[in-house]
Amino acid sequence: MPNPVTADINFHAQNQLGELYAALDSGTGREVQRMLQSLSPQSIAQLLESSPPRIRQVLWKLIDREVEGEVLQELADDVKAQILSIMDTEEMVAIMEGLNADDIADILQQLPERVMAEVLSAMSESDRQRVQSVLAYDEETAGGLMDTDTVSVRPNLTLDVVLRYLRRHEKLPKSTDNLFVVSRQDRFIGLLPLTRLLTADPSVTVREIMTTDVEPIPADMPDYEVAQLFAKYDWITAPVVDENNRLLGRITIDDVVDVIREDADHSLMSLAGLDEEEDTFAPIKRTAPRRSIWLGINLLTALLASWVINLFQGTIDKVVALAVLMPIVASMGGVAGSQTLTVIIRGMALGQVGRSNLRWLLSREIGTGALNGILWSSVMGGIAALWFGDLRIAWIIIAAMAINLVTAAFAGTLLPVALRALRIDPALAGGVVLTTVTDVVGFLSFLGLATWFFA
């Protein structure tokens, strides 16, 4: 059932888009500019992503310069790259002014290396060092996610001194819920929650009330593991450290939400062999090549299944009913395998599937496949017997469907694990490989049994 809140938001966004298009068609640029100024950066980003490329460029030129940076960081990578391609170095540097280091790094990673170097060289020394500390790590690690803007204190300070120190700041970094306690060598020691800082006796030291049972996040930890930790412990922020336990920066919940959203997009788009950053309004010359690759791979797997069918051409010529029933066997195996594959990939993404419990999951899925195989193959066997009046055909499809459903459960469980071990994304390649397995096994078992029965 659709979420009514989400549906209402989408309806409102489409209304805004319609009003903007109407204003653009009437040639009233000032009206469009006024409408954009009344929207949040997030809403403007959504409108840009919901518009064809030419209209995006017009809308971008009408956006207030003060919010361009915030809008840019909200855009999907494909759309962000399109906007950046029409800007010069000075514009890019101006837009990035005031953004967090991790947000600047995300933007720079969309640029060619030559342009990235130009933008970095045009920055101030302090900003460049902050951004380069993030760029030093892969964008899909904790180091690539972190923001270097942190507030740290020493453990021997009294809370009164800490409070005076904080009052010297114009503002604290966004989402600050803890201060980081570090040694003189900047090694992470613990956290000082703001709630304790504000309620405890000002004369006590940081060491007396700080929390030391929180493990910092290593900079090389994969981003999906970071997201799992945030979900498990309900964190708002978390410290990031290097191999020597030196504090490098922090990760905030908004960065983790982006990771979760990207992972969800990746899982959905990968099922069709597409990039999670695929732009809905990308032009034909970009869309067609991306889709053609997996269409070609699918064609090869279909040819393999057709080759298997061709091996039993003589049997099919003798018993025409086999051609009618063949797709049922393959289809049932494909659906059953996809169910298992989806459950296992989800479990792996959540960190729930490993060597210790894989055997149990395999037994469970094979048992489920066997029970469903017995149930639905019996139903189909009865239908085939009544349809064609031949018990041999009924027994053939019963056996073939049972075999294929058990095979589908086996393949659906082990394929993601095998692909992950080969450093291949299971969400991207699992569906194609599984379909090939269930088609080939389904046709082989069905036509092989038919050849034996009707020989």
N, C-alpha and C positions, 0 to 999 in steps of 0.2 A: 504494500500500500504506500503511495507517495507521501512524503513528509509534507504536511500542509504549510509549515513555515518556509521550507525550501521552495515549494511551489509558489508561494506568495512573493518571495524575494525574486525568483526568476521572472514572474509576471511583471513585477515592478521594473526590473531591469529592461525587459522587452518594451515596456511603455516608454521608458526614458530613451531607449534607442530609437523608437519610432518618432518621438518628438525631435530628437537631434537630426534625424534624416530629413524630416519635414522642414526644419529650419535651414539645413544645408541646401535642400532643393529650391527653397525660396531665395537663396542667396544672402541671408541675414547672418553674416559671420559673427556680429556682435552678440546676437541672441544666443548663438551656440556657445560662445565664450562665456556668457553670463550663466548659462545652464551648467557648463563644466565647472565653473567656480563654486557652484552650490553643492558639488558632489565631493565625497571623500576620495582620497587616492585609490582606495580599493575599488570603489564603484567606477571610477574613471578607467582603471585597468581592465575591469570586466567589460566595459563598453568597447574599449579598444580591441580586446580579444574577440568580441562578438561582431566586429566589422570587417568587411573586405579590405585588402591591403591599401587601395587608393584612398579610401575614406579614412583609414587609420592615419595616414600621413597628414591629411587635412586637419583631423582632430588634434593630432600631436602638436601642430603649430599653434593651436588655439589654447593649449593648456598653460596655466600660470607657471612661470619659471620656478617659483618657490616650491612647487610640489612635484616638479618633473622627476626628481630623484626618487621620491617616495612611490610615484606611479611606476617608474621603470623597474624597481625591485619587486613589484607585485606581479609583473608580467611573466608569462611562460617563456622559456628560453627561445623558442622559434620567433615569437613576436618581438621579444627583447632584441634579438639579433637584427630584425628588420628595422626597428627604430634606430638602433646604433649605427646602422649602415648609412643613414642620411645625416649623421652628425660629424663635426670636425673635432679635433683634439681639445680645443678650448672649451667647446660646449660640454664635452664629456667630463672634463675636470670640474667645471662649474656645477654640473648636475650631481657629482659625487661628493661635493663639499657638504659636510655635516652628516653623511651616512656612516653607519657602522662599518668596521673593517671587513666583516664577513659579507655584508651586502655589496660593498665595492668589489670585493674579490669575485663574487658571483657575476657581477656585470662585466668585469675585465675578462673573465673566462669565455665570454661570448665573442671576444674580439680576436682578430689575427694577431700573431705574436709581434709583428712589427708595430701595429697600432697600440697594442698593450704596452710595449716598451715606451712609446711616445707619451702615452697618458701617464705612466709611472714617473717618467723623467720630468713631467710638467707639474707634478705634485710637490708639496712641501716635504722636507726631509722627514719630519715626524710622521706625516700621513703615509709616506712611501714605506717607511719601516713597518708600520702597523699592518699595512696591506700585504707586504711581502712575507711577513710572518705567517699569514694565513695562506698565501699562495704556495708556500713551501710544502704544504700538505695536499694530498689528493682531496678533491672536492667532496668525495663520498666518505670522508673520515671525520672524526671529531675535530681534528685540527682544521679541516676545511670549513667546518660549520661554525667554529668558535668566533666570538667577538673579543677583541683584545682590551676593550674598555671595562676595566674592573676597579673595584675599591678594596684595597687590602690593608690590614693593620697588623701590628706586632702583638704577641701574646702578653707582654709585660706591661702594656698600657692600661691605665684605668679607663672605665667607661666614660668618665667625665671628659678626659682628654680626647677620646674617640668622638664624642658628641661635638666637641668644639672643632675638631678636624672636619667633621662632616658639614658643619655650618659654613665652612669656608668655601664649599662647592656651590656653584650656582644651581646645579641640579644633579641628582644621582642618575646613573645609567638606568634605562628602561628595564622594568621587571626585576629590580633589585629587591631581593627578599633576605639575602645574607651578605655579610661582609666576609671576605676571605682572610683567614689568619695565616700568616707566613713568617718564616724565619728571616734573619738578616740576609741570607743567601737566596731569598725568594722561594724557599721550599715550602710546599703546602703542608699545613699542620691541621687545620680544622675550619669550622664555620662559626660565625657569630651571627645568629638570627637577629633581625631587627626587632622582633617582638621582645626578645630577652634584653637587648640593648636599651629599649625604651622603658622597660618595667623594672629592671634590676637596680640595686643600690649603685649610684654613680661612683662610689669609692672602691668598688671591687674591680679586679683586673679582668682582662679579656680571658686569660687562661682559666679563671675560676668558673666561668659560665659558658665557654665555647663548647661546640659539639665536635667530637673527634671520631665518631663512629661512621662517618661518611667517606667512602672510597672515592678519590678523584677519578676522572675519566682519562685514560691514556690518549694522547693525541692521535695515535694510529688506529684507534678502535673504529670499525666500520659504522657508518651512520645508522644502519638498521638496528645494530646492537645498542646504540645510544638511545634510540627511540624506545626500545624494549625496557631499558632501565628507567626512563622517564615515566613510562606507563606503569611500571611495577611499583615505583616509590612515590609517584605523584609529585615529582620535582617541578619547580618553577625555573630554577637555574641550577647549574652544576659546574664545578671547576674542571678545567682541562690542564693536564700537566705533561711534561716531557718525560723521557726515560730516566731523568735524574730527579723526578718529582718536583721540578720547578714549575711554578704557576705560569701558564702561558695566556690563559684567557678563560672565558666562560661560555657555556651554551645555554640559550634561553628557550623557553617552551614554544615560542613562535617559530623558532628554527626547526624544532622537532615536529611541529604540526606540518610544516612544509615537507619534511622527509616522509611523514606518514602519507600525506596527500600524493606525493610523487610515487611512492611505492604502490599505492592503490591504483594510480593511473597506469603505472608500469604493468601491473598484473592484468588490468583490463585490456590495455592495448596490445600486450604481448600475446594474448590469446588469438589475436588476428594477425600477429607478425608485424605490428606497427610500433613506431617509436612513441614513448609516453609523452614526448614533447611535440607530437604531431599537431600542427596548427590546423584548426577546423577550417580556416579560410585560406589555406596555402594554395598557390596557383597550380595549374595542371602540371607544368614542367617540373615541379618539385614533388607533387603527390604521386604521379605515375611511376617514376623510377623506384621510389621507396616501396610501393605496393607490389611492383612487378617481381622483385626478388623472391618474395615468399610465394607468389603465384607460380613462379618457375619451379621452386622446390616442391610445391604441392603437385605440380604436373608430373614431376619425376616419380613421386610416391604413387600417384594414380596409375602411371604406366606400369609400375611394379605389380600393383594389384591386377591390372588388366592382363599382364603376362601370365600370372597365376591362373586366371580364368581361362586363358587361351590354351593352357596345358590340358584342360578337360573339355575342349570343344566338342569332341566326339560324344561324350556323355551328355552334354547339354542338348546336342542335336537329337539324341534318342529320347530324352525326357524333357520336354519343353517346360514342364512345371518347375524345374530347377531354376530356370532363368527368372521366373516370377518370384521365387522365394529367396533367392540369393541375397538381395539387398537387405532383407529383414535380419538375417544372421549378422551381417557386417554392422548394420545400424545399431542393433541391440548391444553388441560388443563395444562399439564406439561410445555410446551413452554411458554404459556401466564403467568403462575405463576413465572417461572424463570425470565422473563423480569421484572415483578414487583419487585420480590425479589432482583434482582441485583440493581435496581434503589434505593430502600429503604436502602439497606445495604451501598451503596455508599454515600447516603445522610447522614446516621448516622455516617459514618467514617469521613465525612467532617464537622460534627457538625451542619448540616442543618435541621435535623429531630428531633422534640421534641413534647411534648404534645400539644403545642400551634398550631401546623400546621398539626398534624397527621390526624385530622378529614377531613381537606381539601384534603390531599393526598389520604385518603381512598375513599372519594367521587369521586375524579378524576380517580382513578384506577378502581373502580367499574363501573363508566360511560364508561371508555375506554373498559373494559371487556365486558360490555353489547353491545356496538356498534360493536365490533369485533365479539362477539358471534352471533349477528343477521346477520352480513354480511357473515361470513364463514360457519355458520350452514345452512344458506339458500343455499349457493353454494353446500355444501355437501348433503343437502336434495334433491336438484335437481339431483345431480349425483346418489344418492341412488335410487331415483324414476325411473330414466332411466335404471339403472343397474339391479335392481331386479323387476321392474314393480309393486311395491307395495307402495301406498301412506302412508300406516300406518308406514312402516319402515322409510320413509322419514320424517314424523312428529316426530317420536321417536328420530331420530338422531339430528334433529333440536333442539328439546327441551333439550336433554341431553347435547349437545355441549354448548348451551347458558347457562345452569345451571352451567356446569363445568368451563367455562371461567369466569363467575362472581365469583364463589367460589375461583378460582385460584387468581383473583385480590384481593379478601378479605383476603385470607390466606397469599398471598405474601406480603401484606402490614403489617398485624398485627403480623405475625410469628417472624420477626426479633426483633420487640419491646418486645414481650413476652419472647423470648429466652434471650435477653439482661437483662431483669428484673430478670430472673432466673440464671444470671451469666453464661450463656452458649453462646459460640461464634456463632453468627448467620451465619457467613461465613462457619463454619465447619458443623453445624447441620441443617441449614436452608434448604439446597437442599434436604436432605434425608427426612425430615419431610414433606416438601412441595410435593415431589413426592408421598409420601404415601397418603396425603390428596387428591390430584387431581386424583390419581388412584382409590382410594376407592369411592370418590364422583362420578367420571365418570362412573365407573361400576355400582354403586348403582342406579344412575339416569337412565342410559341407559337400564339396565336389569330390573329395577323396572317398568319403563314405558312400556317396552316390555311385561312384565308379565301381566300388567293391560290391555294393548291393545289386547293381544292375548288370554286372559283368556276365 
